[in-house]
Amino acid sequence: MRHRRLYIIILFVLLAAAFTIYLSIHGLGGLIESPIPSDVQIMRTFYSHRSVFDKLQHLVEDDAKDRAFYSTQCMTNNFGKQKCEEYNYLIGTINGRNTSLSVDYDGSLSFGLAGVGSQLSPGWSKGIIYLPGNPTREGVVLKTLDGAEKLKPNIYLRQIEPHWYLMYQRDAD
């Protein structure tokens, strides 16, 4: 009887460890399929927060004169606490904690609004990107991104205003 309990405990620990390893590799994307928001849903977010997107674009443009950065994770290393709080506040007003901001050296900004995957597993993301230069250097420009998940892994864009695009990115499996 005592050995049986021990076997059950060991089995439970092994299953919990296997589940933890699975989640660390695949994230929740392998278990929970997140719906991809439509172009209309993303455009509603853009237009309802248009002034915030513009403010962030101008902040990044001004701050790039002093220093360059890639993402919100390293902003605290590049800016003081007050500047970092301003960025985080503005980003948080767009879509709560679900919005991520990435900035490239060329001044492009991408706002991830939805997605599934992790650094260790393939996934997808959809959001808004500001491109100061040629959009074809960043991805393939389409008339719609609805259904882009059926296309081969790549970055796909749909222009919504000059320099502003919807973006869908799918990683290779």
C-alpha atoms as one frame of an Amber mdcrd trajectory, in Angstrom:
protein
   0.000   0.000   0.000   2.805   2.361   0.932   4.688   1.570  -2.283   1.583
   2.257  -4.328   1.311   5.811  -2.895   4.965   6.391  -3.618   4.489   5.286
  -7.251   1.474   7.576  -7.621   3.423  10.534  -6.210   6.387   9.836  -8.505
   4.056   9.500 -11.502   2.366  12.806 -10.627   5.725  14.586 -10.296   6.904
  13.199 -13.634   3.684  14.265 -15.381   3.912  17.748 -13.847   7.547  18.031
 -14.982   6.660  16.904 -18.510   3.813  19.422 -18.667   6.101  22.212 -17.438
   8.720  21.353 -20.060   6.035  21.279 -22.779   4.787  24.753 -21.765   8.301
  26.186 -21.654   8.955  24.971 -25.200   5.558  25.506 -26.834   3.882  28.110
 -24.641   0.113  28.003 -24.403  -0.168  28.160 -28.183   0.013  24.395 -28.372
  -2.885  24.005 -25.943  -5.064  27.074 -26.479  -5.677  28.319 -29.990  -5.968
  32.082 -29.872  -8.187  33.592 -32.563  -6.431  35.890 -35.003  -8.096  39.320
 -34.894  -9.501  40.599 -38.166  -8.077  43.579 -40.011 -11.153  45.571 -38.971
 -10.544  44.818 -35.269  -6.908  45.942 -35.465  -7.865  49.087 -37.452 -10.470
  49.955 -34.801  -7.725  49.797 -32.190  -5.508  52.004 -34.349  -8.119  54.683
 -34.990  -9.478  54.707 -31.435  -5.922  55.286 -30.122  -4.561  57.261 -33.076
  -3.166  60.079 -30.944  -1.305  57.590 -28.714   0.295  55.880 -31.722   1.380
  59.295 -33.052   2.719  60.344 -29.639   4.770  57.144 -29.337   6.094  57.541
 -32.870   7.232  61.114 -32.109   8.753  60.086 -28.759  10.758  57.319 -30.408
  11.865  59.666 -33.190  13.024  62.287 -30.673  14.679  59.772 -28.357  16.480
  58.042 -31.224  18.606  61.164 -31.602  20.163  60.437 -28.210  20.136  56.653
 -28.057  18.805  53.637 -29.888  16.862  50.786 -28.360  15.094  47.677 -29.547
  12.262  46.893 -27.162  10.405  47.878 -24.032  12.410  45.302 -22.085  15.640
  47.258 -22.474  14.198  50.768 -22.225  15.053  51.016 -18.539  18.708  50.622
 -19.490  18.479  53.422 -22.041  16.168  55.917 -20.341  15.529  57.203 -16.890
  12.638  55.928 -14.814  10.353  58.843 -15.735  10.797  58.364 -19.508  10.298
  54.612 -19.172   7.091  55.171 -17.183   5.820  57.527 -19.911   6.383  54.879
 -22.593   4.807  52.141 -20.473   1.791  54.308 -19.663   1.167  55.149 -23.331
   1.666  51.545 -24.460  -0.698  50.361 -21.708  -3.488  52.661 -22.895  -3.596
  50.958 -26.294  -4.520  47.410 -25.351  -3.724  46.993 -21.684  -0.797  44.724
 -20.870  -1.259  42.842 -24.134   0.590  45.397 -26.279   4.291  45.097 -26.957
   6.480  47.717 -28.616   9.613  47.015 -30.629  11.739  49.688 -32.267  14.373
  49.244 -34.936  17.330  51.483 -35.758  15.639  52.763 -38.914  12.844  54.330
 -36.836  10.234  51.657 -37.491   7.935  50.813 -34.598   5.905  47.633 -34.315
   3.054  47.209 -31.883   2.172  43.584 -31.219  -1.527  43.420 -30.324  -2.199
  39.676 -30.552  -0.176  36.524 -30.984   0.763  33.038 -29.920   4.168  31.413
 -29.560   7.385  31.917 -27.690  11.049  32.436 -28.387  11.472  28.661 -28.455
   8.467  27.729 -30.566   6.924  28.997 -33.789   3.955  31.290 -33.630   2.261
  34.300 -35.111   1.629  37.920 -34.227  -0.629  40.616 -35.594  -0.479  44.311
 -34.920   0.453  47.711 -36.275   3.765  48.904 -37.635   5.091  52.364 -38.510
   7.562  52.248 -41.404   9.382  55.460 -42.320  10.928  53.870 -45.419  10.077
  51.367 -48.117   7.558  48.801 -46.781   8.720  46.074 -49.180  12.015  45.961
 -47.285  10.033  44.811 -44.221   7.499  42.420 -45.760   5.014  41.594 -48.487
   2.291  44.224 -48.999  -1.207  42.767 -49.474  -4.723  44.201 -49.806  -5.893
  42.262 -46.737  -4.280  40.283 -43.947  -7.432  38.332 -43.162  -6.501  34.754
 -43.994  -2.745  35.458 -44.037  -2.251  32.533 -41.645  -2.743  30.283 -44.693
   0.250  31.842 -46.469   3.848  30.698 -46.057   5.738  32.008 -43.003   6.734
  35.630 -43.581   5.851  39.201 -42.646   2.772  40.585 -44.385   1.629  44.215
 -44.431  -1.532  46.134 -45.292  -1.334  49.909 -45.561  -3.879  51.848 -43.521
  -2.330  55.331 -43.790   0.954  56.715 -45.096   3.731  54.945 -43.130   1.204
  53.029 -40.966   0.475  49.374 -41.714  -1.268  46.373 -40.276   1.297  43.626
 -39.813   0.935  39.851 -39.639   4.021  37.763 -38.954   4.155  33.981 -38.936
   7.253  32.032 -37.973   8.396  28.898 -39.764   7.263  25.649 -38.175
